[in-house]
Amino acid sequence: MHASARVFNVALTGDFHHPDGTPLYQDIGLDVLDAQPGIRYRPFAEHHREIDPAQIADAQGVIVLSPRVTVKSLSQSENLLAIGRFGVGYDTVDVPACTAADVALITTMGAVDRPVAEATVGWMLALTHHVRAKDAIVREGRWPERVNYMGRELRDRTLGIIGMGGIGRALVELLRGFGMKQPLAFDPFLDPVVAERMGVRLVGLQELLSQAEFVSVHCPLNEKTRNLLGKRELAWMRPDAYLINTARGGIINEDALYEVLRAGRIAGAAIDCFVGEPLGLPHRFGEFDNVLLAPHAIAWTQEMFRDMGRRACQSMVELALGQPPHGVVNREVLERPGFQAKWKRLKLSG
């Protein structure tokens, strides 16, 4: 086939669309692909929790919302150049398997920073002002009980951030006008000079948990962070502190947190991420009036999906044009002879 006649095929996992093929979301950035001659895209005909190898056999790139990517998924990846994760987390993707199959893993770095940070601020305000309880008081005609729910402002209070990546940094910026104290940060990978420039104080995990009145989790889930906050660590928290998790289920030990909440040893929590997602039954954290819950979607906005989609689609365009894409997790794959040969064969220009 002549180079000018090549087609670069991009597939999207089935959870971007209704079963009849109509879009579930208003805008996921597909106009970026529409503007590029030679690129074609299609949704998976079916949605599975794990990508089936047959679904990607003819694709050069796959944009993935929620399904897992495993060794089996990649068993027919001779023509696949990249998995594009629609987000920044990639604990559902077998990264070594991608590298071994000469497949780049790409995330939409930066696109989630502002919406997740904004959602975190919203949860901080909702928790400390007892929004859920006060709403119930009016709906249930219990007006005199309002005296039992005196709130507190963010002013003069301390935030502790676990994981100072893009989201943590955006959170610090958003909170600058609230009059809070200097934020505390726990991040073993953060340069102290950079931390100082950002206006946060680097501390150990115990110091952060014992001092912060809001503890917000923004680190990735991996073997080092799994159960990072367990029974011992949660015992370090102040009784007037709130715990917020918009990162991943499994970073906080759910059994330990349940016991802490049942005993009333912290002021409350807001949890967006759970072990075993998606959940099919009501979660036990729903027993508590001082807990806010969301289905791993608290930060979902039209703007976030548009921006993530544009990033994901742009990375496919870059690959198609033979340009190193932004946001590659396993960057070493770009230099592998197998990947290079595949890329040369599949990109739009020879």
ABEGO torsion letter per residue (X at the ends): XBAAABBBBBBBBAAABBAAGBBABABAGAAAAAABBGBBBBBBABBBABBBAAAAAABABBBBAABBBBAAAAAAAAABABBBBBEABAAABBAAAAAAAGBBBBBBBGAAAAAAAAAAAAAAAAAAAGAAAAAAAAAAGAAAAAAABBBBBABGBBBBBBEBBAAAAAAAAAAAAAGBBBBBBBBAABBAAAAAAAGBBBBBAAAAAAABABBBBABBBBAAABGABBAAAAAABBAABBBBBABBBGABBAAAAAAAAAAGABAEBBBABBBGOBBABBBAAAABAABBBBBGAAABBAAAAAAAAAAAAAAAAAAAAGBBBBGBABAAAAABAAAAAAAAAABABX
